[in-house]
C-alpha cells in the first residue's frame, strides 16, 4: 500500500549508509573506496524529496489512508531535507576557508609566530 513507499526507500538508503560506514570503519586501507560520500548525501536528499512528493499526493486525491500520516511523514521528511540540504551546501558547495595564522599562547599572551620575538 501507500505506506510501503517511504519504508522501502528508507531501508534502501540505510543499507547504502551502513555499507559506507562499514567500509569507513575498516581503516585507512579502505579509504579509497569511500569516494561516494557526496553521492550518498545526494541520495538521502533525493529520498526526502521523493517522500514529500509521494506523501503530498494524498492531499489532492481520494484515498482511504489516514491524512495525519501525510502531514507527519511530510513534515518529518521536510525537516531532514532542509538539514541534509544545509549539510550538502556547507560541505560541498561553499568554498573552504583559508587556513588561519597559527597562534601560540605563552604566559597568558598570544604571540604571532610570523613576527620576530624580542626580549
N, CA, C and O atoms as a GROMACS GRO file, in nm:
protein
  476
    1UNK      N    1   0.079  -0.119   0.000
    1UNK     CA    2   0.000   0.000   0.000
    1UNK      C    3   0.084   0.126   0.000
    1UNK      O    4   0.206   0.126  -0.022
    2UNK      N    5   0.015   0.231   0.026
    2UNK     CA    6   0.075   0.365   0.020
    2UNK      C    7   0.193   0.379   0.117
    2UNK      O    8   0.295   0.438   0.081
    3UNK      N    9   0.181   0.325   0.237
    3UNK     CA   10   0.284   0.343   0.340
    3UNK      C   11   0.413   0.269   0.316
    3UNK      O   12   0.512   0.296   0.383
    4UNK      N   13   0.415   0.176   0.222
    4UNK     CA   14   0.537   0.099   0.200
    4UNK      C   15   0.642   0.177   0.120
    4UNK      O   16   0.761   0.144   0.126
    5UNK      N   17   0.600   0.280   0.046
    5UNK     CA   18   0.695   0.354  -0.038
    5UNK      C   19   0.809   0.412   0.046
    5UNK      O   20   0.926   0.386   0.018
    6UNK      N   21   0.775   0.492   0.147
    6UNK     CA   22   0.881   0.558   0.224
    6UNK      C   23   0.962   0.456   0.304
    6UNK      O   24   1.082   0.475   0.324
    7UNK      N   25   0.898   0.348   0.349
    7UNK     CA   26   0.971   0.246   0.426
    7UNK      C   27   1.072   0.173   0.338
    7UNK      O   28   1.186   0.150   0.379
    8UNK      N   29   1.031   0.137   0.219
    8UNK     CA   30   1.122   0.069   0.127
    8UNK      C   31   1.238   0.159   0.086
    8UNK      O   32   1.353   0.117   0.086
    9UNK      N   33   1.207   0.283   0.053
    9UNK     CA   34   1.310   0.378   0.015
    9UNK      C   35   1.406   0.405   0.130
    9UNK      O   36   1.528   0.409   0.111
   10UNK      N   37   1.352   0.422   0.249
   10UNK     CA   38   1.435   0.445   0.367
   10UNK      C   39   1.525   0.325   0.397
   10UNK      O   40   1.641   0.342   0.434
   11UNK      N   41   1.471   0.205   0.381
   11UNK     CA   42   1.551   0.084   0.404
   11UNK      C   43   1.667   0.075   0.306
   11UNK      O   44   1.779   0.039   0.345
   12UNK      N   45   1.642   0.107   0.180
   12UNK     CA   46   1.748   0.103   0.079
   12UNK      C   47   1.857   0.205   0.112
   12UNK      O   48   1.976   0.174   0.104
   13UNK      N   49   1.819   0.325   0.147
   13UNK     CA   50   1.917   0.429   0.180
   13UNK      C   51   1.998   0.389   0.302
   13UNK      O   52   2.120   0.409   0.306
   14UNK      N   53   1.934   0.332   0.402
   14UNK     CA   54   2.007   0.288   0.521
   14UNK      C   55   2.102   0.172   0.489
   14UNK      O   56   2.211   0.164   0.546
   15UNK      N   57   2.062   0.084   0.402
   15UNK     CA   58   2.152  -0.023   0.358
   15UNK      C   59   2.279   0.038   0.297
   15UNK      O   60   2.390  -0.004   0.329
   16UNK      N   61   2.260   0.136   0.210
   16UNK     CA   62   2.376   0.202   0.148
   16UNK      C   63   2.460   0.278   0.251
   16UNK      O   64   2.583   0.276   0.245
   17UNK      N   65   2.393   0.344   0.346
   17UNK     CA   66   2.466   0.417   0.451
   17UNK      C   67   2.552   0.321   0.533
   17UNK      O   68   2.669   0.350   0.560
   18UNK      N   69   2.496   0.208   0.572
   18UNK     CA   70   2.571   0.115   0.656
   18UNK      C   71   2.682   0.047   0.578
   18UNK      O   72   2.783   0.008   0.637
   19UNK      N   73   2.667   0.033   0.448
   19UNK     CA   74   2.780  -0.013   0.367
   19UNK      C   75   2.893   0.090   0.372
   19UNK      O   76   3.010   0.054   0.388
   20UNK      N   77   2.857   0.216   0.359
   20UNK     CA   78   2.957   0.323   0.365
   20UNK      C   79   3.025   0.324   0.502
   20UNK      O   80   3.148   0.329   0.511
   21UNK      N   81   2.944   0.320   0.610
   21UNK     CA   82   3.001   0.321   0.745
   21UNK      C   83   3.088   0.198   0.770
   21UNK      O   84   3.192   0.207   0.835
   22UNK      N   85   3.045   0.084   0.719
   22UNK     CA   86   3.123  -0.038   0.735
   22UNK      C   87   3.259  -0.027   0.668
   22UNK      O   88   3.361  -0.064   0.727
   23UNK      N   89   3.261   0.025   0.546
   23UNK     CA   90   3.388   0.045   0.477
   23UNK      C   91   3.476   0.145   0.551
   23UNK      O   92   3.597   0.125   0.562
   24UNK      N   93   3.416   0.253   0.600
   24UNK     CA   94   3.497   0.355   0.668
   24UNK      C   95   3.552   0.302   0.801
   24UNK      O   96   3.657   0.347   0.846
   25UNK      N   97   3.484   0.207   0.863
   25UNK     CA   98   3.531   0.150   0.990
   25UNK      C   99   3.644   0.051   0.971
   25UNK      O  100   3.710   0.012   1.068
   26UNK      N  101   3.668   0.009   0.848
   26UNK     CA  102   3.773  -0.090   0.822
   26UNK      C  103   3.913  -0.030   0.818
   26UNK      O  104   4.011  -0.102   0.802
   27UNK      N  105   3.923   0.101   0.833
   27UNK     CA  106   4.054   0.164   0.843
   27UNK      C  107   4.102   0.230   0.717
   27UNK      O  108   4.033   0.231   0.614
   28UNK      N  109   4.222   0.287   0.725
   28UNK     CA  110   4.278   0.367   0.616
   28UNK      C  111   4.294   0.291   0.484
   28UNK      O  112   4.290   0.353   0.377
   29UNK      N  113   4.313   0.161   0.488
   29UNK     CA  114   4.331   0.084   0.364
   29UNK      C  115   4.206   0.087   0.278
   29UNK      O  116   4.214   0.064   0.157
   30UNK      N  117   4.091   0.116   0.338
   30UNK     CA  118   3.965   0.116   0.264
   30UNK      C  119   3.917   0.257   0.229
   30UNK      O  120   3.809   0.273   0.172
   31UNK      N  121   3.995   0.359   0.261
   31UNK     CA  122   3.957   0.497   0.232
   31UNK      C  123   3.936   0.521   0.083
   31UNK      O  124   3.855   0.604   0.044
   32UNK      N  125   4.010   0.449   0.000
   32UNK     CA  126   3.998   0.468  -0.144
   32UNK      C  127   3.862   0.425  -0.197
   32UNK      O  128   3.825   0.461  -0.309
   33UNK      N  129   3.787   0.348  -0.119
   33UNK     CA  130   3.654   0.303  -0.160
   33UNK      C  131   3.542   0.396  -0.110
   33UNK      O  132   3.424   0.367  -0.130
   34UNK      N  133   3.580   0.505  -0.047
   34UNK     CA  134   3.480   0.596   0.011
   34UNK      C  135   3.463   0.724  -0.070
   34UNK      O  136   3.425   0.828  -0.015
   35UNK      N  137   3.489   0.718  -0.197
   35UNK     CA  138   3.478   0.835  -0.285
   35UNK      C  139   3.333   0.880  -0.302
   35UNK      O  140   3.311   0.991  -0.352
   36UNK      N  141   3.237   0.801  -0.265
   36UNK     CA  142   3.097   0.829  -0.294
   36UNK      C  143   3.020   0.893  -0.178
   36UNK      O  144   2.897   0.888  -0.176
   37UNK      N  145   3.090   0.954  -0.083
   37UNK     CA  146   3.023   1.020   0.029
   37UNK      C  147   2.927   1.130  -0.019
   37UNK      O  148   2.814   1.139   0.028
   38UNK      N  149   2.973   1.211  -0.111
   38UNK     CA  150   2.890   1.320  -0.165
   38UNK      C  151   2.764   1.263  -0.230
   38UNK      O  152   2.656   1.320  -0.217
   39UNK      N  153   2.778   1.153  -0.299
   39UNK     CA  154   2.665   1.091  -0.367
   39UNK      C  155   2.568   1.026  -0.268
   39UNK      O  156   2.448   1.018  -0.293
   40UNK      N  157   2.622   0.980  -0.156
   40UNK     CA  158   2.536   0.925  -0.051
   40UNK      C  159   2.445   1.035   0.003
   40UNK      O  160   2.326   1.013   0.025
   41UNK      N  161   2.501   1.152   0.025
   41UNK     CA  162   2.421   1.266   0.072
   41UNK      C  163   2.318   1.305  -0.033
   41UNK      O  164   2.204   1.339   0.002
   42UNK      N  165   2.355   1.302  -0.160
   42UNK     CA  166   2.261   1.332  -0.267
   42UNK      C  167   2.146   1.232  -0.269
   42UNK      O  168   2.031   1.269  -0.290
   43UNK      N  169   2.177   1.104  -0.248
   43UNK     CA  170   2.073   1.001  -0.243
   43UNK      C  171   1.977   1.026  -0.126
   43UNK      O  172   1.856   1.008  -0.139
   44UNK      N  173   2.031   1.069  -0.013
   44UNK     CA  174   1.946   1.097   0.103
   44UNK      C  175   1.854   1.216   0.076
   44UNK      O  176   1.735   1.211   0.110
   45UNK      N  177   1.906   1.321   0.016
   45UNK     CA  178   1.824   1.438  -0.018
   45UNK      C  179   1.716   1.398  -0.117
   45UNK      O  180   1.601   1.440  -0.105
   46UNK      N  181   1.752   1.317  -0.215
   46UNK     CA  182   1.654   1.268  -0.313
   46UNK      C  183   1.547   1.184  -0.244
   46UNK      O  184   1.429   1.194  -0.280
   47UNK      N  185   1.586   1.104  -0.149
   47UNK     CA  186   1.490   1.024  -0.072
   47UNK      C  187   1.386   1.114  -0.006
   47UNK      O  188   1.266   1.089  -0.017
   48UNK      N  189   1.431   1.218   0.063
   48UNK     CA  190   1.338   1.305   0.135
   48UNK      C  191   1.247   1.381   0.039
   48UNK      O  192   1.128   1.397   0.066
   49UNK      N  193   1.302   1.426  -0.072
   49UNK     CA  194   1.218   1.496  -0.173
   49UNK      C  195   1.114   1.400  -0.230
   49UNK      O  196   0.998   1.438  -0.249
   50UNK      N  197   1.154   1.278  -0.258
   50UNK     CA  198   1.060   1.179  -0.313
   50UNK      C  199   0.949   1.146  -0.215
   50UNK      O  200   0.833   1.133  -0.255
   51UNK      N  201   0.983   1.134  -0.088
   51UNK     CA  202   0.882   1.103   0.013
   51UNK      C  203   0.784   1.220   0.028
   51UNK      O  204   0.664   1.198   0.042
   52UNK      N  205   0.835   1.342   0.024
   52UNK     CA  206   0.748   1.460   0.034
   52UNK      C  207   0.649   1.462  -0.084
   52UNK      O  208   0.529   1.482  -0.065
   53UNK      N  209   0.699   1.440  -0.203
   53UNK     CA  210   0.614   1.440  -0.322
   53UNK      C  211   0.513   1.326  -0.316
   53UNK      O  212   0.394   1.345  -0.343
   54UNK      N  213   0.561   1.208  -0.282
   54UNK     CA  214   0.472   1.092  -0.276
   54UNK      C  215   0.363   1.110  -0.171
   54UNK      O  216   0.246   1.080  -0.197
   55UNK      N  217   0.399   1.158  -0.054
   55UNK     CA  218   0.300   1.176   0.053
   55UNK      C  219   0.202   1.288   0.020
   55UNK      O  220   0.083   1.278   0.053
   56UNK      N  221   0.250   1.393  -0.044
   56UNK     CA  222   0.162   1.507  -0.071
   56UNK      C  223   0.053   1.477  -0.175
   56UNK      O  224  -0.045   1.550  -0.184
   57UNK      N  225   0.070   1.372  -0.250
   57UNK     CA  226  -0.033   1.339  -0.349
   57UNK      C  227  -0.166   1.305  -0.282
   57UNK      O  228  -0.272   1.319  -0.344
   58UNK      N  229  -0.162   1.260  -0.157
   58UNK     CA  230  -0.287   1.231  -0.086
   58UNK      C  231  -0.366   1.356  -0.052
   58UNK      O  232  -0.484   1.348  -0.019
   59UNK      N  233  -0.303   1.471  -0.061
   59UNK     CA  234  -0.375   1.596  -0.038
   59UNK      C  235  -0.464   1.631  -0.156
   59UNK      O  236  -0.554   1.714  -0.145
   60UNK      N  237  -0.440   1.567  -0.272
   60UNK     CA  238  -0.511   1.602  -0.394
   60UNK      C  239  -0.595   1.489  -0.453
   60UNK      O  240  -0.660   1.507  -0.555
   61UNK      N  241  -0.593   1.374  -0.388
   61UNK     CA  242  -0.670   1.261  -0.441
   61UNK      C  243  -0.742   1.187  -0.328
   61UNK      O  244  -0.702   1.196  -0.212
   62UNK      N  245  -0.845   1.117  -0.363
   62UNK     CA  246  -0.922   1.039  -0.267
   62UNK      C  247  -0.851   0.906  -0.241
   62UNK      O  248  -0.823   0.831  -0.334
   63UNK      N  249  -0.822   0.880  -0.115
   63UNK     CA  250  -0.755   0.755  -0.078
   63UNK      C  251  -0.793   0.721   0.065
   63UNK      O  252  -0.801   0.810   0.150
   64UNK      N  253  -0.817   0.596   0.090
   64UNK     CA  254  -0.855   0.552   0.224
   64UNK      C  255  -0.729   0.530   0.307
   64UNK      O  256  -0.696   0.417   0.343
   65UNK      N  257  -0.660   0.638   0.336
   65UNK     CA  258  -0.537   0.634   0.413
   65UNK      C  259  -0.540   0.752   0.510
   65UNK      O  260  -0.584   0.860   0.472
   66UNK      N  261  -0.493   0.734   0.632
   66UNK     CA  262  -0.501   0.843   0.732
   66UNK      C  263  -0.426   0.968   0.686
   66UNK      O  264  -0.307   0.963   0.657
   67UNK      N  265  -0.497   1.079   0.681
   67UNK     CA  266  -0.438   1.206   0.637
   67UNK      C  267  -0.332   1.255   0.736
   67UNK      O  268  -0.240   1.328   0.698
   68UNK      N  269  -0.346   1.214   0.862
   68UNK     CA  270  -0.245   1.251   0.962
   68UNK      C  271  -0.106   1.204   0.919
   68UNK      O  272  -0.007   1.273   0.941
   69UNK      N  273  -0.101   1.086   0.858
   69UNK     CA  274   0.027   1.034   0.812
   69UNK      C  275   0.090   1.125   0.708
   69UNK      O  276   0.212   1.144   0.708
   70UNK      N  277   0.010   1.180   0.620
   70UNK     CA  278   0.062   1.271   0.517
   70UNK      C  279   0.134   1.388   0.582
   70UNK      O  280   0.245   1.424   0.543
   71UNK      N  281   0.072   1.447   0.681
   71UNK     CA  282   0.133   1.561   0.750
   71UNK      C  283   0.256   1.519   0.830
   71UNK      O  284   0.358   1.588   0.831
   72UNK      N  285   0.245   1.406   0.897
   72UNK     CA  286   0.354   1.359   0.983
   72UNK      C  287   0.479   1.326   0.900
   72UNK      O  288   0.587   1.378   0.926
   73UNK      N  289   0.464   1.240   0.800
   73UNK     CA  290   0.580   1.200   0.720
   73UNK      C  291   0.628   1.315   0.632
   73UNK      O  292   0.748   1.326   0.605
   74UNK      N  293   0.537   1.399   0.588
   74UNK     CA  294   0.577   1.515   0.508
   74UNK      C  295   0.661   1.613   0.588
   74UNK      O  296   0.764   1.661   0.541
   75UNK      N  297   0.617   1.643   0.709
   75UNK     CA  298   0.692   1.734   0.795
   75UNK      C  299   0.826   1.675   0.834
   75UNK      O  300   0.929   1.743   0.832
   76UNK      N  301   0.826   1.548   0.869
   76UNK     CA  302   0.948   1.476   0.906
   76UNK      C  303   1.049   1.480   0.791
   76UNK      O  304   1.166   1.511   0.811
   77UNK      N  305   1.001   1.449   0.671
   77UNK     CA  306   1.090   1.450   0.554
   77UNK      C  307   1.138   1.590   0.520
   77UNK      O  308   1.253   1.608   0.480
   78UNK      N  309   1.052   1.688   0.537
   78UNK     CA  310   1.091   1.826   0.508
   78UNK      C  311   1.203   1.872   0.601
   78UNK      O  312   1.298   1.936   0.557
   79UNK      N  313   1.193   1.839   0.729
   79UNK     CA  314   1.297   1.876   0.825
   79UNK      C  315   1.431   1.814   0.784
   79UNK      O  316   1.534   1.883   0.782
   80UNK      N  317   1.430   1.686   0.750
   80UNK     CA  318   1.554   1.620   0.710
   80UNK      C  319   1.603   1.672   0.575
   80UNK      O  320   1.724   1.682   0.553
   81UNK      N  321   1.512   1.704   0.484
   81UNK     CA  322   1.550   1.763   0.356
   81UNK      C  323   1.627   1.893   0.379
   81UNK      O  324   1.730   1.916   0.315
   82UNK      N  325   1.578   1.977   0.468
   82UNK     CA  326   1.644   2.104   0.497
   82UNK      C  327   1.780   2.080   0.564
   82UNK      O  328   1.879   2.142   0.527
   83UNK      N  329   1.784   1.991   0.662
   83UNK     CA  330   1.910   1.967   0.734
   83UNK      C  331   2.016   1.905   0.643
   83UNK      O  332   2.131   1.949   0.644
   84UNK      N  333   1.978   1.804   0.564
   84UNK     CA  334   2.075   1.741   0.474
   84UNK      C  335   2.113   1.837   0.361
   84UNK      O  336   2.228   1.836   0.315
   85UNK      N  337   2.018   1.919   0.316
   85UNK     CA  338   2.050   2.019   0.216
   85UNK      C  339   2.152   2.119   0.267
   85UNK      O  340   2.245   2.156   0.196
   86UNK      N  341   2.134   2.163   0.392
   86UNK     CA  342   2.229   2.255   0.453
   86UNK      C  343   2.366   2.189   0.466
   86UNK      O  344   2.469   2.251   0.438
   87UNK      N  345   2.369   2.062   0.509
   87UNK     CA  346   2.495   1.989   0.519
   87UNK      C  347   2.564   1.982   0.382
   87UNK      O  348   2.685   2.003   0.372
   88UNK      N  349   2.486   1.954   0.277
   88UNK     CA  350   2.542   1.944   0.142
   88UNK      C  351   2.604   2.077   0.100
   88UNK      O  352   2.715   2.081   0.048
   89UNK      N  353   2.531   2.185   0.122
   89UNK     CA  354   2.581   2.317   0.085
   89UNK      C  355   2.709   2.350   0.162
   89UNK      O  356   2.808   2.394   0.104
   90UNK      N  357   2.706   2.328   0.294
   90UNK     CA  358   2.822   2.359   0.377
   90UNK      C  359   2.943   2.272   0.342
   90UNK      O  360   3.056   2.319   0.346
   91UNK      N  361   2.920   2.146   0.310
   91UNK     CA  362   3.029   2.052   0.287
   91UNK      C  363   3.083   2.051   0.145
   91UNK      O  364   3.203   2.031   0.123
   92UNK      N  365   2.995   2.073   0.046
   92UNK     CA  366   3.037   2.050  -0.091
   92UNK      C  367   3.028   2.171  -0.182
   92UNK      O  368   3.091   2.173  -0.287
   93UNK      N  369   2.951   2.273  -0.144
   93UNK     CA  370   2.934   2.388  -0.234
   93UNK      C  371   3.005   2.513  -0.186
   93UNK      O  372   3.051   2.593  -0.268
   94UNK      N  373   3.015   2.533  -0.056
   94UNK     CA  374   3.083   2.652  -0.004
   94UNK      C  375   3.233   2.636  -0.019
   94UNK      O  376   3.288   2.528   0.003
   95UNK      N  377   3.300   2.743  -0.057
   95UNK     CA  378   3.447   2.734  -0.066
   95UNK      C  379   3.506   2.715   0.073
   95UNK      O  380   3.456   2.766   0.173
   96UNK      N  381   3.613   2.640   0.076
   96UNK     CA  382   3.681   2.614   0.202
   96UNK      C  383   3.750   2.742   0.250
   96UNK      O  384   3.806   2.817   0.170
   97UNK      N  385   3.745   2.765   0.381
   97UNK     CA  386   3.810   2.883   0.439
   97UNK      C  387   3.962   2.867   0.432
   97UNK      O  388   4.015   2.757   0.445
   98UNK      N  389   4.030   2.979   0.411
   98UNK     CA  390   4.176   2.977   0.409
   98UNK      C  391   4.227   2.946   0.549
   98UNK      O  392   4.166   2.987   0.648
   99UNK      N  393   4.337   2.873   0.558
   99UNK     CA  394   4.391   2.842   0.690
   99UNK      C  395   4.427   2.970   0.766
   99UNK      O  396   4.485   3.062   0.710
  100UNK      N  397   4.391   2.973   0.893
  100UNK     CA  398   4.422   3.091   0.973
  100UNK      C  399   4.565   3.083   1.023
  100UNK      O  400   4.628   2.977   1.020
  101UNK      N  401   4.616   3.198   1.067
  101UNK     CA  402   4.752   3.203   1.120
  101UNK      C  403   4.760   3.120   1.246
  101UNK      O  404   4.667   3.117   1.327
  102UNK      N  405   4.870   3.053   1.261
  102UNK     CA  406   4.893   2.976   1.382
  102UNK      C  407   4.929   3.072   1.495
  102UNK      O  408   5.023   3.151   1.482
  103UNK      N  409   4.855   3.064   1.604
  103UNK     CA  410   4.884   3.148   1.719
  103UNK      C  411   4.936   3.062   1.831
  103UNK      O  412   4.894   2.947   1.847
  104UNK      N  413   5.027   3.116   1.907
  104UNK     CA  414   5.089   3.043   2.016
  104UNK      C  415   5.060   3.115   2.147
  104UNK      O  416   5.077   3.236   2.157
  105UNK      N  417   5.017   3.043   2.244
  105UNK     CA  418   4.988   3.100   2.375
  105UNK      C  419   5.108   3.075   2.467
  105UNK      O  420   5.150   2.961   2.487
  106UNK      N  421   5.160   3.182   2.522
  106UNK     CA  422   5.273   3.170   2.614
  106UNK      C  423   5.254   3.269   2.728
  106UNK      O  424   5.240   3.389   2.704
  107UNK      N  425   5.254   3.220   2.850
  107UNK     CA  426   5.242   3.304   2.969
  107UNK      C  427   5.120   3.395   2.964
  107UNK      O  428   5.128   3.511   3.003
  108UNK      N  429   5.011   3.344   2.916
  108UNK     CA  430   4.888   3.422   2.916
  108UNK      C  431   4.874   3.519   2.801
  108UNK      O  432   4.776   3.594   2.796
  109UNK      N  433   4.969   3.521   2.708
  109UNK     CA  434   4.957   3.610   2.593
  109UNK      C  435   4.965   3.528   2.465
  109UNK      O  436   5.019   3.417   2.463
  110UNK      N  437   4.910   3.584   2.360
  110UNK     CA  438   4.912   3.516   2.232
  110UNK      C  439   5.010   3.589   2.142
  110UNK      O  440   5.001   3.710   2.125
  111UNK      N  441   5.104   3.516   2.087
  111UNK     CA  442   5.206   3.575   2.000
  111UNK      C  443   5.192   3.515   1.862
  111UNK      O  444   5.167   3.395   1.847
  112UNK      N  445   5.209   3.597   1.760
  112UNK     CA  446   5.206   3.551   1.622
  112UNK      C  447   5.343   3.493   1.589
  112UNK      O  448   5.445   3.560   1.607
  113UNK      N  449   5.348   3.367   1.541
  113UNK     CA  450   5.474   3.303   1.510
  113UNK      C  451   5.548   3.368   1.394
  113UNK      O  452   5.668   3.349   1.379
  114UNK      N  453   5.479   3.444   1.313
  114UNK     CA  454   5.544   3.506   1.198
  114UNK      C  455   5.623   3.631   1.236
  114UNK      O  456   5.708   3.677   1.160
  115UNK      N  457   5.595   3.686   1.354
  115UNK     CA  458   5.667   3.806   1.398
  115UNK      C  459   5.791   3.766   1.476
  115UNK      O  460   5.791   3.664   1.545
  116UNK      N  461   5.896   3.847   1.465
  116UNK     CA  462   6.017   3.820   1.540
  116UNK      C  463   5.995   3.853   1.686
  116UNK      O  464   5.933   3.955   1.720
  117UNK      N  465   6.044   3.768   1.770
  117UNK     CA  466   6.029   3.789   1.914
  117UNK      C  467   6.148   3.870   1.965
  117UNK      O  468   6.262   3.844   1.928
  118UNK      N  469   6.120   3.968   2.050
  118UNK     CA  470   6.227   4.048   2.106
  118UNK      C  471   6.222   4.035   2.258
  118UNK      O  472   6.116   4.014   2.316
  119UNK      N  473   6.337   4.046   2.321
  119UNK     CA  474   6.344   4.036   2.466
  119UNK      C  475   6.373   4.169   2.531
  119UNK      O  476   6.382   4.177   2.653
   0.00000   0.00000   0.00000
